[in-house]
Amino acid sequence: MARTEVLGPAGRQPGRSETGAALTLASRLPRLVLEARRVAASLAHGIHGRRRAGPGETFWQFRPFVAGESAGRIDWRRSGRDERLYVREREWESPHSVWLWFDRSASMAFRSDLAGAPKGERAFVIGLALADALVDGGERVGLLGLAAPSASRAVAERLAETLCAHERDLDEDLAPPLALARQDEAILIGDFLAPPEEIARRIAAIAARGARGHLLLVVDPVEESFPFEGQAVLHDLEAGLRLRIGDAASWGAVYRARMAAHREALRAAAARHGWTLTLHHTDRPASEPALRLLTLLAGARRGEA
């Protein structure tokens, strides 16, 4: 029978003090932004965004005049350059914004030997890549509770700088309960290890006015499989507690069942508000969840057209 024992903190707590260096964003900023740019460049162009003709003030393109259209739509200056008639189209503009949130709690610093990066780093890369791709597609992107939406071409750098400026606010592992406008969408990125009922309340608060949203669950492969045997000591990086296990292999079956139930509770909480849940393992490329989320966003936009 598996034997477990909960131990108190031994000396220095293995929480924020042990993971502060790993979570320092400023020192990693140039590399993470560069990696995010590479991921954004690898995504399929045209699968996201809202750039199409419609009401707005920004010039989009000239197109040939079609018989039956009002002559008042003809751009005579452009048409005077050759023997064809052209219509000036403006870009469709929408008040939609996409809001990002990153879990920056201590558990996001975890990285096993099987992973390509710590969970926190991978979250930043995916989120900044999404911001870059979305702005390129005509969207505005902001940080939930931290920064207003922006359509700047330097959005990845701006968001990263904002995160650096608020680097001390690291221990909150729940998104702020800010109700978004009905036309907006939220992308929440983290490991979502808080109690499911607390996460469900935050989702409900953000979606209170009808906003859509997406959860991106970032998981280290060791957290998924729990491949340990014999005696083991597990550390809670946030509470500073330790759990000594006498038979890790037997205990692992219980662990995997509880993780599966936790994930199903998250999926159900998201589904109640029409939100989605995407699972990403950190031994897989960052481009995979980014592309899926862009596809989900594009599908939502097509539904509005």
Beta strands, then each sheet from edge to edge (+ up, - down):
strand 1: 4-7
strand 2: 59-64
strand 3: 86-90
strand 4: 98-102
strand 5: 141-143
strand 6: 147-150
strand 7: 185-190
strand 8: 212-219
strand 9: 232-235
strand 10: 242-245
strand 11: 276-281
sheet 1: 1+ 10- 9+
sheet 2: 2+ 3-
sheet 3: 6+ 5- 4- 7- 8- 11-
end
